[in-house]
Amino acid sequence: MTIADQPTTTAHPLDPMSAEEVDALRAALEDAGLLGEHVRFTFVAPEEPDKAAVLAHRPGEPVDRRFRAVLLDLATGVSHDTVVSTTRSAVDSVRRLDPVTDGQPPIIDTEFELVEEIVNADERWTSALRRRGIDPATVRAAPLSAGVYDEPGERGRRIIRSLGFQQFHPADHPWAHPVDGLCAYVDLTHREVTRVIDHRDLPVPPEPGNFDDPEVTGPPRTSLKPIEITQPEGPSFSVDGHRVRWENWDLRIGFNEREGLTLHQLSFHDRPVLYRASIAEMVVPYADPSPVRFWQNYFDCGEYMFARYTNPLELGCDCLGEIHYFDAVVADDFGRPRTIRNGICLHEEDFGVLWKHTDLFTGSRETRRQRRLVISFFTTVGNYDYGFYWYLYLDGTIELETKATGITFTGAYPEEGHEHATQVAPGLAAPFHQHLFCARLDVAIDGPRNAVDEVEAEALPVSDANPHGNAFRARRTRLTTESQAARLADNSRARTWHVVNPERLNRHGDPVSYVLRPEGQPVMLADESSSVHARGTFATRHLWVTRYDSEQRYPAGDFVNQNPGGAGLPSWTGADRGIDGQDIVLWHTFGLTHFPRPEDWPIMPVDRSGFTLVPQGFFDRNPTLDVPRSGGHCGS
């Protein structure tokens, strides 16, 4: 069952972009003479007001709606970073980007569509294919971000690198048939191949990977019986525009094409917890050092604007139960609005036991069911599909879970074996890689002034105070500066990070806090001297803490595509600002180190990663004592 999202007029500074605002943005840029036949929009998103202005806003007050738009002239390669007010129909700022120092704007659909035509016009590429006995017309070009390397002549040019995959018929998934040992470097502005790397002839794996073909899957099983999830009295949440209330939670839903789903002004019992939360960047570094693949690493947010490819969600497939959908609006390459129907799914679900006890002395037996509010979206970037699920629980816990699925990137598996890949089908390799996400958590634990304590288990030696050697304690270290707060997780010590409010004490005299519990999986494994390490430094630590600055939004910098490195977190934390009792932002790296399995082919079952934020002394006791036994599961 679905609940339709009712369109509303913009009433709040944090409301997502509307289709009408995209039209107004394009009109303002056109009036300013910034558009033309070859100019394309590579990024459009709300320019959120400064935090103080948002917190001071009152219902009914006028809102100056401003948007950031990055423009690229395909003919010249010149790009401009602009800020536009659609309220005033005015262009507030324009800055021409320096591709050498700033990097390039994101890669867009128009350019993806050009690449196959460009490589097929190059004699070196087509000759290499024909020498392998391959008809170039059957090869799909996979345009991929180039990174930054010491390739002669690439400095300042708009470059992608392209690998080939053979497609034997229109319904054939080409990922099963990589044309390995061959790579083209392409200048998108001049529409030419600058170099072809023809390293090695490797057989194209012939076995199909068509997971949607009954010839591959066999007949569907008939043993699964239906499961129905119903809420006869409707859901427990309420939605007013983009404001959501559920149980003791109150928050706003946002969306933009770079980060996707964003959460704003989360509070519990009217006490603030997070001002803003998002996935601000992700990087997928690959482990194959071969001459045709050493450069493979993708910053899906900054290089591709990955939420442009948000999926329209389907009831019963992506979401199950009593659903409220939000549409998502993005701008296409021409600055026209495109509405993604049902882009964000909101629902609640049962989540097992909340608390339970059978008492030896009183004979009481009590059980309560846990429930959570789920806010999610799914996006597809090339071969991979990513789901992002924010969970809010009855007890005040916040959780983020990513779900990676889709198709693993492939290559040819040579007869002698492959040290950096798994053979997932005959002659077919899936290279080792990582999926590293960075959550930007603008914390506001009971107010704007917070601090971070690192807390870990400390085993104590035998002593007069510990004669039997059983003692251990929690060691607490206050992180006082940005340089000190660049930290790694350590599960061997149960290391966590407590975000405390030194100005607010609970009844026990301790600062109220929330705890960031990391999964503690590996950070970036690439060498410190590598290009991807310099460009994705955010992914080399599990935790960074910075002083709040409205201009500091993306951990690898504003322009990631072909950025030489050092932007974002390493640059900001170089100021080494104090963070003790300040308005602070946490940046948390988490993710998967993926050694693919044969079971991941031809389509990968969901692999999960994430983190939790758990109240610690935020409440004076269990905040769910009032949850009733009734509710359709547990008898009254």
SEKEVO-253774 format. One record per residue (C-alpha): residue in one letter; x, y, z. Coordinates in steps of 0.25 Angstrom, whole numbers, plus 5000, padded with zeros to 4 digits. Each point is the difference from the previous one (the first is absolute). Last residue first. Layout:
AXYZ ...
***
This chain:
S499249695103 G500649904991 C501350034992 H499850014985 G498950084996 G500450135007 S499849975015 R501149995010 P500150155001 V501350094999 D500050095012 L501349945005 T500750044987 P500950125005 N500849905009 R500550105010 D500650135002 F500150034985 F501250054993 G500949925009 Q500549934988 P499050004988 V500549924988 L500550044986 T500149884991 F500949964989 G500049944986 S500349894991 R499149894992 D500249914988 V498849984992 P500049874991 M500950034988 I499549974986 P500749904990 W500849985009 D500250035015 E499949865003 P501349984993 R500550095011 P500650144999 F501150045010 H499350135004 T500550095011 L498750075004 G499750135006 F500250105011 T500650145001 H499450105010 W500050154999 L499650075013 V499650154999 I500250105012 D499450125006 Q501050015012 G500249955014 D501349944996 I500350014985 G501250095000 R500550034986 D501149924993 A500150094988 G500549884993 T498749945003 W499350074988 S501149964990 P500049855004 L498550005001 G499750064986 A501050024989 G501449935001 G499949944987 P500350024985 N498550024997 Q499749934987 N498549985004 V499950045015 F499550154999 D499450045013 G501049945009 A500349855004 P499250015013 Y498950084994 R499250115007 Q501050105006 E499450144996 S499050005012 D501249995010 Y499849915012 R501349975007 T500549874995 V500149865006 W500549884992 L499849865002 H500249864993 R501350054994 T500649984986 A498750024993 F500150155001 T501350004993 G499349974987 R500850084990 A501349985006 H499849855003 V499449984986 S501350064994 S500849905008 S501250035009 E499249965013 D499849864994 A498649964997 L499349935011 M498950105003 V499449985013 P499849865006 Q498749955007 G499750075014 E498549985000 P500050145007 R499250035012 L499750155001 V499550035014 Y499050105004 S500250095012 V499550075012 P501150055009 D500049935014 G499550055013 H499149875003 R498750084997 N500550034986 L501050124997 R499950104988 E501150104998 P501149904997 N499149944988 V500649874997 V500349934987 H500649875005 W500949924990 T500249855001 R501249915001 A499649865005 R501549985002 S500249884990 N499050074992 D501050124997 A499450114991 L501050104994 R500150155004 A500150144994 A499650075013 Q501450045005 S500250094987 E498650065002 T500350045014 T499549975014 L499749854999 R499649965015 T500649875004 R499249905008 R500549865005 A498949915003 R500449905011 F500549865002 A500249915012 N500149855000 G501549995004 H499749935014 P500850105008 N499450124994 A500250125010 D501349945005 S500449984985 V499849904989 P499950084987 L498850084995 A499349974987 E499650134993 A498750014992 E499850124991 V499450145000 E500450114991 D499350125005 V499450104990 A499550145003 N498750084998 R499450145000 P498850014991 G498949945009 D499549885006 I500949924992 A500150084987 V500949924990 D500250034986 L500349864995 R500749994987 A500049854996 C501249954992 F499949874992 L501149914996 H499649894990 Q501349924999 H500649914988 F500449864996 P499949984985 A498849914995 A500649914990 L499449914988 G500749894993 P498949905005 A499150075010 V500350085013 Q501649995000 T500450095011 A501050114998 H501350075005 E500949884999 H499549954987 G500249864994 E500949944990 E498949984990 P499650145000 Y498650055006 A499550114991 G499450125007 T498750045007 F499450105009 T499049945009 I498550004996 G498950065009 T500050005015 A500650095011 K499050035012 T500450115009 E499550015014 L499950125009 E499549995014 I499450105010 T499749955014 G499050085008 D499349885007 L498849994990 Y501049994988 L500350094988 Y500649924988 W500750074988 Y500149914988 F500950034989 G499949904988 Y501149994990 D500049934986 Y501349974993 N500349984985 G499950154996 V499550085012 T498649965004 T499350065011 F499149965011 F499350085011 S499649985014 I499350055013 V499649895010 L499350035013 R500349895010 R499249915009 Q500549925012 R498949915007 R499949995015 T500049885009 E499749985014 R499949885009 S499850025015 G500249895009 T500550095011 F501349945005 L500549934987 D499650114991 T499749974985 H500650124992 K499950064987 W500450124992 L499850054986 V499849874993 G499849994985 F500150114990 D498650034996 E500050104988 E499750144997 H499950074987 L500650114992 C500649984985 I500750104992 G500050014985 N498649974998 R499950074987 I501350054995 T499750144995 R500950064989 P500150154999 R500750064988 G501450065002 F500549944987 D500849895006 D498849965009 A499650075013 V499549915011 V498749995008 A499749895010 D498649955002 F499749965015 Y499349875003 H499249965012 I499849855002 E499149915008 G500849874998 L501149954991 C501050084993 D500949974988 C499249894994 G498650005006 L499850154996 E501050044990 L501150115001 P500450104989 N501549985000 T501050115003 Y500950024989 R500250155002 A500449955014 F501449964995 M500550144997 Y501049934991 E501450055005 G499650065013 C499049895005 D500649884993 F501450025003 Y500649894991 N501349935000 Q500649934989 W501450064996 F500849875001 R499049934990 V500750004986 P501449995004 S499749905011 P500050045015 D498649935003 A499650055014 Y498850094997 P499650125008 V498550035002 V499850145006 M498850055007 E499650155003 A499150085009 I499049895005 S499150095008 A499650055013 R499650145005 Y499750075013 L500149875008 V499549975014 P499150125004 R499049985012 D498650014996 H499749875006 F501049954990 S500550094990 L500649994985 Q500150144994 H500349954986 L500249864993 T500649994986 L499749914989 G500850014987 E501450055003 R500350064986 E498650014994 N499450075012 F498949955009 G499450045014 I499149945010 R499750085013 L500049955014 D499249975013 W500149875008 N499249975013 E499149914993 W500150034985 R499950154995 V500550034985 R500250134994 H500150004985 G498650064997 D499349965013 V500249855002 S499449925012 F500649875005 S499249895008 P499649934987 G498549974997 E498949935008 P500149874993 Q501550004999 T500349884991 I501249924996 E499649884992 I501049884998 P499749914988 K500549865000 L501349964994 S500149864994 T499750034985 R501450024996 P500250074987 P500449924988 G501550004996 T500850125002 V500950004988 E499049964989 P499050075008 D500750134996 D500050115011 F501449965006 N500650014986 G501549975003 P500349934987 E501249914999 P501050044989 P501150075008 V500850084990 P501349944998 L501250085005 D500950084990 R501050095008 H500450145002 D499350084989 I500050145007 V499450094991 R500350155001 T499450144997 V498749954995 E499250124995 R498850085002 H500850135002 T499250035013 L499949865005 D501449964998 V500049855001 Y501049905005 A499749864994 C500249875007 L500349854995 G500649895008 D498549955003 V498949994990 P499049975011 H498849914997 A499149975012 W499950155003 P499350014986 H498649965005 D499449944988 A498650054997 P500450084987 H500849884995 F501549965001 Q500550115008 Q501550015002 F500650095011 G501050114998 L500850085009 S500050164999 R500950105007 I499450145002 I500850144998 R499650145000 R501450074998 G500750095011 R501249905001 E499749884990 G501250034991 P501049905006 E499349905009 D500650025014 Y498749965007 V498750075004 G498749925000 A499449964987 S498549985003 L499449884992 P499349994986 A499649864998 A500049984985 R499149894995 V500649914990 T499149934989 A500350104989 P501549995002 D499949864994 I500949915008 G501049914994 R501150045010 R500750074989 R498750064997 L499950065014 A501450064999 S499850064986 T498750075006 W500750065011 R501350054992 E499150044988 D499250105009 A498650034996 N499449895008 V500750065012 I499250144998 E498749944997 E500049915012 V500450125009 L498950104995 E498949945008 F500750005013 E500350154997 T498650044999 D499749925013 I500950095008 I501449995007 P500250095012 P500750134998 Q501550004999 G501150035010 D500250125008 T501550024998 V500249954985 P498650024996 D499950155004 L498650025002 R499350134996 R499250065012 V498650064999 S499250065011 D498750055004 V499249974987 A498750075002 S498549954998 R499750065014 T499449875006 T500749924990 S501350045006 V501249954992 V501449955005 T501049974988 D501249924998 H500550014986 S500649914990 V500950014987 G500249874993 T499950084987 A498949934992 L499449925011 D499850135008 L499849965014 L499150065011 V499949985015 A498750045006 R499950045015 F498650045004 R499350115009 R498650015005 D499950135008 V498949965010 P498950095005 E499549985015 G498749915001 P500649905010 R501250065007 H501550004996 A501050025011 L500549864999 V500250014985 A500750135001 A501049955010 K500249884992 D500550074988 P499049994988 E500049884991 E500450024986 P499049904994 A500649914989 V500450014985 F501249934995 T500649974986 F499050094992 R500450014985 V500550124991 H500249964986 E498850094994 G500150115010 L499850035014 L500750115009 G499450124994 A499450055013 D498649984994 E500349864997 L500549985015 A498750065005 A499249914991 R500749875004 L499850035015 A498550034998 D499849874992 V500749925011 E499250085011 E498749954993 A500549865000 S500250015015 M501350005008 P499949935014 D499550085012 L501150055010 P499650155000 H498649965004 A498650034993 T500249974986 T498649974994 T499549865003 P499849884991 Q499349885007 D500849885000 A499149884998 I499849905011 T500249864996 M499549865003 
***
